[in-house]
Amino acid sequence: MFRLEPVRLGVIGGTGFYSIKDFQYVAEVNPLTPWGYPSSPITIARSPKGTPIAFLARHGGGHVFSPSEVPSRANIAALKHLGVNAIVAFSAVGSLQDHIRPRDFLVPNQIVDRTRGIRPGTFFEKGLVGHAMFAEPFDVNMEKIVWKAAKSLEGGSKLHTVETNGGKDVTLICMEGPCFSTRAESHLYRSFGGSVINMYPAWWNRIDDRSALPEAKLAREAEIAYQMICMITDYDCWKNDGEPVTVEIVNGHLHANADNASRFLVSIVASLEDDIEAGKLGTWLHGSMKYSMATAKDKWDPEVVKKIAYILPHVVSDS
């Protein structure tokens, strides 16, 4: 496998954000992990300052994977194996609140899991059970850096965070598909205090980016700092008092969001480069899984141990 050097920052692109610009292309790698190949070959590129990043299109080139089919374990494992300590993940979402408008961006700090568990959501299987802490599903340190980079957003787009929400949680609802929410469910999610929703009503199947889970859980198990950035495309079905939303309108929001995401990413990387160069990015999670194994060591399944060693060699070698 090609490896320029350990790549500390990974970027996952969601619906409408399939490639990166403003970065110098270096190479493309497609590592075979114990959980298969990632959604797409991973692009290695350099920032204007020379910092390497790894970019992966969550749904594959041309959006060939539905959310339930995305090989999330392979995606996270491949990035980890390249040396990634931190991930910035973009995702198209629907708004559950009036003030969170299409073309705005949002940084959630909490998740409500409404999926059904049909997507593999852990690296730990029968024969080696492990438990990760998940009270804070996103990375607090990275959220602050993303907030500072918001000046790059254009066209009147706003960034919604805990700070802009008066210190209250900014919550992402992650639901299962492929059917979309009923209006009753949408109102229920609003009553939860939800800000945005992954897998929200639309008219055609490519707006189905319910990606926060299991991605965030897998990143935590892999000891990777993870922060999602939500790109608002339209309102969920709770809001039916405005103009009818058309495919053309949503397409316009998608393209505008992708352009803004590219600028936003450049600013975020620039804000992270000092920590990357100093070897500090994401290191606060290193070793967090070391004492999380629940299975007695003499009961460990050698095949599962071999898989875990691909991403967490220190956990299975010294435990």
N, C-alpha and C positions, 0 to 999 in steps of 0.2 A: 504494500500500500504506500502511496506517495505521502510523505510527511515532511513539510518544509521545516517545521518546528512545532512544539506544542502550541495549539491554538486555544487560547483561554476563553474567548467569547464566542458563543454560538447564537445565531439568529434563526428563528423559525418564522417563515412567512405563511400567512393565512390566505383566505379567499381574496383574490384580486391582487395579491402581493407575492408574485411567483419568482421574482429575480431582484437582484440589487444593482443599482447604478451608483455612480459617484465613488465606486471603489475599484481598484485595479485588480483585474482577474489574474490569478496565479495558477490555479490548477483545479481539477475536479477529481474527487475520490468517491468510491462507492464501496465502503467496507462491508464485508459479510460478517454479521454479528451472530452470536448464538441464537438470536431471535429473528434471523433473516436479514434481508437488505433493507435499508431505510427507504422512505417514500420516494426519494429522488436522490441522484448523485449529489454529494455535498460540494458546494463551490467554496474554494479557499480564495479569499481576496484580501487586499490590503487597503487600509484607510489612507487618506492623503498624507498622514504622518508616518505611515508604514506599519501600523499595527495589523496583524493578521486576524481575520474573523472567518467563521465557518457558517455558511448560509444553506438552509435546507427548506425546500418547499413542502409544507405539511401534506398537501393533497397530491403531490407529484406534479411533474411537468404537464400542463394542460388540464389539471384538476381531474385526475383519473381515479382517485380514491374517495369514496364517501367517508364521512367521519367514523362510522363503525368499522371501516376497513383499513383505516390508517394504521400502519405498523408502528405504533407509538413506542413500544419497547425497543424495537430496532433503531428508531430515530434517536431516542435518548442515549441508548448504549453506544451508537456510532459516534455521537458528539462527545460523549465521555471518553471514549477510547482515543479520540484525537487530542485530548487534553483539556477539553472545555470544563471550566469551573463555574461559568455563569451563562444563562440563556435569557435573551430578550425575545419573547414570542408575541407575534401580532395575530389578531383574530378579528374577523368581522362579526359584529353582534347587533342585536336589536335593542332599542331603548325601552325601559319600563317607566321612565319618568319624563314629564313634559320638558324640563329644563336641560335634559341631555338630548341634544339634537343630532339629526343626521349630519355627518361630516365632522362631528366632534370626536375627540379621543378620550379614553378613560383608563385609569390605572386602578384596577380593583385590589382590595386587600383581603377580601373574604370570598368564599365560594359556598353555595348551597348545592349539594349533589342530588340531582333528580334523575340521574341515569339509572339503568337497571343492571349494571354489572356485566353486560354482554361483551364489553371490550376488556381484554386482559389489562388489569390495572396495577400489577405488581410484578417485580422481578423474582419474588420469593414464592416458591411452590412447595407442594408436598415433599417433604424430605429436607427442607430448610426454610423454616418459617421465621420471618423477621417483621418487626413492627417499627414504623417511622413516626415520629411526632409530626403532627400536621395542624396544630392549633393556628399557626400563621402560615397559610398555604403559599403566600407570595413573599418575596424577599424585601424586608423593610429598608435595608441599605440601598438596594437598587431603585426602590420606589422614589427615594429622595433625589437620586441622580436624574431619573427620568423627569421628575417635576421641574428640575432646573433647566432641562433641555427643551422645555415646551415653547420657548421663544421662537423656535424654528417653524412652528405651525403657521400656515398662511390661510387666506381666504375666510377669515372670521372664525376658524375652527378654535374650539376651546379644549383645554385638557381638564378633566374632572378627576380629582384625587380626594383622599381623606382631608387634606387641608382645605380644599374648596368646598367640602361637604361639612364644614364646621366641626371637624374632628370625629364625625360619625363614620361608621364603616361604609365602604363602597363595595357593594356585594354583587357578584356575578352569579346568576342562576345557570347551572349547566344541566340541560335536559336531554333525554334520549329522543331518537327519531326512528324512522324517517318521517313520520307524520309530525306536523307542526302543532303548536299549542291550541287548545280550545280557548275561547274568550274567557271562560270561567277560570281555567288554569292561569291565564295571563293575569287576571285580577288577583288570583291567589298569590302569585309570585310578587305582585306589587304589595300585597298585604304583608309579605315577609320582609319588606323593606328592600327588595331587589332593585338594583340600579340598571342592570342590563342582563340580557339572556343570550346564551349560546344556543343555537338551533332555534331560529325564530321564523315566524311565518313569512313566506315569500311565494313566488309563483313558479319558480323553476329550481331544479334540484341542486344547482351549484351554489346557492346561498345556504349552506348548511354546515357552518364552521363550529360545531360544538366541540371545541378542542381543549378547553381548560382541563378537563379530565378525560383520560387518566394522565395527561402530560405532566401536570404539576406534581402529582403523587409520585410518578416515576422519577422525575427530576430530584425530588426530595430523597427518595431511596438511593439514588446515585450520587448523593451529596453534592448536587449542583444547585447553586442559587438560581432561582427562577422568577421572572417577572413577566406577566402578560400585559400587553397594551391592546386595549379593545378599540376597534375602529367602528364607529356607529354608522350603519347603513340606512336603517329606517326604524320606525316605531313598531313594537309588537302589536298583536291584534287587539289589545285593550283599547287602543286609541282609534276611534272611528268617526271623529267629528271634524276631521280636516279634509283636504283634497284627496281624492283617490290616488293611491300610489301606483305608478306604472313601472314597467320594466325599464323604460328609458330613464326614468328618474333614479331608480336604484343603480342602474349602470353608471349614471353620472356621479352618484355618490361613491361608488366603488373606485372609479378612476381617480376622482379627487382625493379619496383616502389613500390610494396607492402612491400618488405623487407626494402627498404630505408625509406618509410613512417613510419614504425614501429620504426626505430632508430631515425628518425627525431622527432617523437612525444615524445619519452622519453626526448630528449634534450629540446624540447619546453616546456614540463610540468615542467622540472627542472628550466627553466628560469622564469616561471610564479609563482613558489611556494611561493616566498617571498610576492608577491602581494596577492596571495590567502590567505596566513596565516594572512596578515595584513588587510584583508577584503577590499582590494582596487580593485580587478580585476573586470573590467567592470562597476564599480559603477558610472562612469562619465555619463552614459546614464540614470540613475535612475531619474524619473520625467520628462523625455523629452517629453512624450506623454500627460502630464497632461492637457495642454491647447490646445491640437490639435483637440478637438471635434468640428465639424462644425454644428452638429444637435442641435437645441434648446433643452434644458433639458426636457421641458414638452412634447417633441415629441419622446423621447427615447423609443425604443421598449424594454420592460422588458426582453424578451427572449434573445435579443442580449446583453443587459447589463449583464445578468447572465453569458453568455459566456465570455465576456470581463473580468469579475471579476475573472475568473479562472487564468488569467495571469497578469492582471493589476488592482488589487482591489483598489489601491489608486486613479486610474483615475476615476472610476465610483462612488466611495464612497464620494469623497470630491468635485467633479466638480460642 
